[in-house]
Amino acid sequence: MKRTPKKIAVIGLGTFGSSLADELVKQNAEVIAIDFRQELVNNISSRVDTAICFDCTNEKLLKGYGIGALDLAVVAIGENFGNTVIITKILKDMGVTVYSRASNDREEKILEAVGADKVYRPEHEQGITRAREITYSKVKEVVALRGNMELIVMEPGKLLIGKKIKELGIRRSHGINIAFIGVLRENKEYDYVIPDPGYVLNEGDLMWLIGSTEHIRDFLGR
């Protein structure tokens, strides 16, 4: 049975908001993109289900456009934190699940205080991710997660190739879980599998590991 797409409003169509809207469309969400700047609304109108130009600090307009009936609203405004707070509070009073954008610890605490269900700090998290990719030279990719956790993608070193997962003892010795393995096929593409303890690592495999920042650094010898 085909899954009914979620209806999500993205409020604020700058770089972060427009990129988020595009990605949500790829995830089969029904996206309503909103900004008070007509140019930004026009730019994204062909890529989303609905694009509307209005000021979301106006509660009557939010209700009139049916935003209160949506599954989720993401307040992605980056340049006016006061409006982010106002819109978050209005939407929460309407009973909407709200994810809001913050730039620092103070803003994050304020948004949590007015009821935001989740707070994003995209610049902060992207900066951490880029820095860790530079620091962890063995690693192909690092994703900074909330709660001081990290997801890393790396190739097994020579000492690991040919060994079974159960022989590595990564979870026991380092507190890190192997989420899944990317297995390189003859067509140069990867199949992703959740490995059983008997899986033998091969050259060209990719290991997806998740753990705390402290445990990841210990594992990589940092």
C-alpha positions as CSV (number, residue, x, y, z in Angstrom):
1,M,0.0,0.0,0.0
2,K,1.4,3.4,-0.9
3,R,2.2,5.6,2.0
4,T,0.3,8.8,2.4
5,P,2.8,11.7,2.1
6,K,3.3,13.9,5.1
7,K,2.1,17.5,4.8
8,I,4.9,19.8,5.9
9,A,5.2,23.6,5.9
10,V,8.7,25.1,5.4
11,I,8.7,28.7,6.6
12,G,11.7,30.8,5.4
13,L,13.1,30.0,2.0
14,G,16.7,31.1,2.3
15,T,19.5,28.7,1.5
16,F,18.7,26.3,4.4
17,G,14.9,26.5,4.0
18,S,14.9,26.0,0.2
19,S,17.4,23.1,0.5
20,L,15.3,21.5,3.2
21,A,12.1,21.8,1.1
22,D,13.8,20.2,-1.9
23,E,15.0,17.3,0.2
24,L,11.5,16.8,1.8
25,V,10.0,16.6,-1.7
26,K,12.5,13.8,-2.5
27,Q,11.3,12.0,0.6
28,N,7.8,12.1,-0.8
29,A,6.5,14.8,1.5
30,E,3.8,17.3,0.5
31,V,5.6,20.6,1.0
32,I,4.0,24.0,1.5
33,A,6.8,26.6,1.1
34,I,6.3,30.0,2.6
35,D,8.2,33.3,2.7
36,F,7.2,36.9,2.8
37,R,9.6,37.6,-0.1
38,Q,7.9,37.0,-3.4
39,E,11.1,36.4,-5.3
40,L,12.0,33.4,-3.1
41,V,8.5,32.0,-3.4
42,N,8.7,32.3,-7.2
43,N,12.1,30.6,-7.3
44,I,10.8,27.4,-5.5
45,S,7.2,27.3,-6.8
46,S,7.9,24.8,-9.5
47,R,9.6,22.4,-7.1
48,V,7.1,22.0,-4.3
49,D,3.4,21.3,-4.1
50,T,2.4,24.8,-2.9
51,A,4.3,28.0,-2.6
52,I,2.8,31.0,-0.8
53,C,3.9,34.5,-0.1
54,F,2.7,36.0,3.2
55,D,3.9,37.1,6.7
56,C,3.7,34.1,9.1
57,T,3.7,36.4,12.1
58,N,0.0,37.0,11.2
59,E,-1.9,34.3,13.0
60,K,-5.1,34.9,11.0
61,L,-3.2,34.2,7.7
62,L,-1.6,31.1,9.2
63,K,-5.1,29.8,10.1
64,G,-6.6,30.9,6.8
65,Y,-4.0,29.0,4.8
66,G,-4.7,25.8,6.9
67,I,-1.2,25.6,8.4
68,G,-2.7,24.4,11.7
69,A,-3.9,21.2,10.0
70,L,-0.4,20.1,8.8
71,D,1.7,17.3,10.2
72,L,4.7,19.5,10.8
73,A,6.0,23.0,10.3
74,V,9.7,23.9,10.1
75,V,10.6,27.5,10.9
76,A,13.7,27.9,8.9
77,I,14.2,31.6,9.2
78,G,17.8,32.6,9.6
79,E,17.9,36.4,9.6
80,N,15.2,37.4,12.1
81,F,15.1,35.5,15.4
82,G,12.3,37.5,16.8
83,N,10.0,36.3,14.0
84,T,11.2,32.8,14.6
85,V,10.1,33.0,18.2
86,I,6.7,34.6,17.4
87,I,5.9,32.1,14.6
88,T,7.0,29.1,16.7
89,K,4.7,30.2,19.6
90,I,1.7,30.9,17.3
91,L,2.1,27.5,15.7
92,K,2.4,25.7,19.0
93,D,-0.7,27.4,20.3
94,M,-2.4,26.1,17.2
95,G,-1.4,22.6,18.1
96,V,1.2,22.1,15.3
97,T,4.4,20.1,15.7
98,V,7.2,22.6,15.2
99,Y,10.9,22.3,14.3
100,S,12.7,25.7,14.6
101,R,16.1,27.0,13.6
102,A,18.5,28.6,16.0
103,S,22.0,30.1,15.7
104,N,23.4,29.7,19.2
105,D,22.8,28.2,22.6
106,R,20.7,31.2,23.8
107,E,18.3,31.0,20.9
108,E,18.0,27.3,21.3
109,K,17.0,27.7,24.9
110,I,14.4,30.4,24.1
111,L,12.8,28.3,21.3
112,E,12.6,25.3,23.7
113,A,11.0,27.5,26.3
114,V,8.2,28.6,23.9
115,G,7.5,25.0,23.0
116,A,9.5,24.0,19.9
117,D,9.5,20.3,19.5
118,K,13.0,20.2,18.0
119,V,15.6,22.9,17.4
120,Y,18.0,22.9,14.5
121,R,21.4,24.6,14.4
122,P,22.5,23.9,10.8
123,E,25.6,26.2,10.6
124,H,26.9,24.8,13.9
125,E,26.3,21.2,13.0
126,Q,27.8,21.6,9.5
127,G,30.9,23.2,11.0
128,I,31.4,20.4,13.4
129,T,30.9,17.8,10.5
130,R,33.5,19.6,8.2
131,A,36.0,19.9,11.0
132,R,35.8,16.3,12.0
133,E,36.1,15.1,8.4
134,I,39.4,17.1,8.3
135,T,40.6,15.7,11.7
136,Y,39.7,12.1,11.0
137,S,41.9,11.5,8.0
138,K,41.0,7.8,7.8
139,V,37.3,8.6,7.6
140,K,35.4,9.2,4.4
141,E,32.5,11.0,6.0
142,V,31.5,12.2,9.5
143,V,27.9,13.1,10.5
144,A,27.6,15.1,13.7
145,L,24.5,13.9,15.6
146,R,22.7,15.4,18.5
147,G,23.6,14.3,22.0
148,N,27.3,14.3,21.4
149,M,27.0,11.3,19.0
150,E,28.7,10.7,15.6
151,L,28.1,8.5,12.6
152,I,31.3,7.8,10.6
153,V,31.9,6.1,7.3
154,M,35.3,4.5,6.8
155,E,37.1,1.7,5.0
156,P,38.5,-1.1,7.1
157,G,42.3,-0.9,7.5
158,K,44.6,-3.7,6.4
159,L,44.5,-5.3,9.9
160,L,40.7,-5.6,9.7
161,I,40.3,-7.1,6.2
162,G,39.6,-10.8,6.4
163,K,38.3,-10.7,9.9
164,K,34.8,-11.6,11.1
165,I,32.7,-8.9,12.8
166,K,32.7,-10.9,16.0
167,E,36.5,-11.0,16.0
168,L,36.8,-7.2,16.0
169,G,35.2,-6.6,19.4
170,I,34.5,-2.9,18.5
171,R,31.4,-2.7,20.6
172,R,33.0,-4.4,23.6
173,S,36.3,-2.5,23.5
174,H,35.2,0.9,22.2
175,G,31.5,1.2,22.8
176,I,30.8,1.7,19.1
177,N,28.2,-0.1,17.0
178,I,28.5,-1.2,13.4
179,A,25.2,0.1,11.9
180,F,25.8,-1.5,8.5
181,I,28.3,-2.4,5.9
182,G,28.6,-1.1,2.3
183,V,29.6,-4.1,0.2
184,L,31.3,-3.1,-3.1
185,R,29.9,-5.1,-6.1
186,E,31.4,-5.7,-9.5
187,N,29.4,-2.8,-11.0
188,K,31.3,-0.5,-8.6
189,E,28.1,0.2,-6.6
190,Y,27.4,-0.6,-3.0
191,D,24.8,-2.8,-1.4
192,Y,24.2,-2.0,2.2
193,V,23.7,-4.8,4.7
194,I,23.3,-5.2,8.4
195,P,26.2,-7.6,9.1
196,D,25.8,-10.7,11.2
197,P,28.7,-11.6,13.6
198,G,30.1,-14.0,11.0
199,Y,30.4,-11.5,8.2
200,V,34.0,-11.2,6.9
201,L,35.3,-7.8,6.0
202,N,36.6,-7.4,2.5
203,E,38.8,-4.8,0.7
204,G,36.5,-2.1,-0.7
205,D,33.9,-2.5,2.1
206,L,32.6,0.6,3.9
207,M,31.9,0.5,7.6
208,W,29.2,2.7,9.0
209,L,29.9,3.2,12.7
210,I,27.9,5.0,15.4
211,G,29.0,6.1,18.8
212,S,29.8,9.0,21.1
213,T,32.4,11.5,20.1
214,E,34.6,10.3,22.9
215,H,34.4,6.7,21.9
216,I,34.9,7.5,18.2
217,R,38.1,9.5,19.0
218,D,39.4,6.7,21.1
219,F,38.7,4.2,18.4
220,L,40.6,6.3,15.8
221,G,43.5,6.9,18.2
222,R,42.8,10.7,18.6
